[in-house]
């Protein structure tokens, strides 16, 4: 596989597109669940109780787990020598963090489809709000990676080549 240099403008544009697509997926699925779910027949009480334990536990674990994972990755990234390595690994860490936040929201929406229990839709909404709070930006990237003045200058210059992407 070959690589292609990516400017700061392209890097943050791609990061923004990725974030928006993940957010739109959650929002569309949430909206569809809200409008399409009808009060179903009474489901198995044991399974419903299991879901009432599982979904909130999953939500809490994902909130804390994504933060712990991301902070651990950030500490490793700060040790990287080149800006390209930092930014390449940073976006990888962000994708994993976003997945850890998105999956419980999707599972909670599926649980709402199955049970029509508002608790699950509320938990999914909470996860979407939390996801909104993790919107990427240049300033956030600079801050989280503790970039030096030279690296910061490159990141703020839209034409500077700051990262590489693999091309097939």
Secondary structure, 3 states (H helix, E strand, C coil): CEEEEEEHHHHHHHHHHHHHHHHHHHHHHHHHHHHHCCCCCCCCHHHHHHHHHHHHHHHHHHHHHHHHHHHHHHHHHCCCCCHHHHHHHHHHHHHHHHHHHHHHHHHHHHHHHHHCCHHHHHHHHHHHHHHHCCCCCHHHHHHHHCCCHHHHHHHHCCCCEEEEEEEC
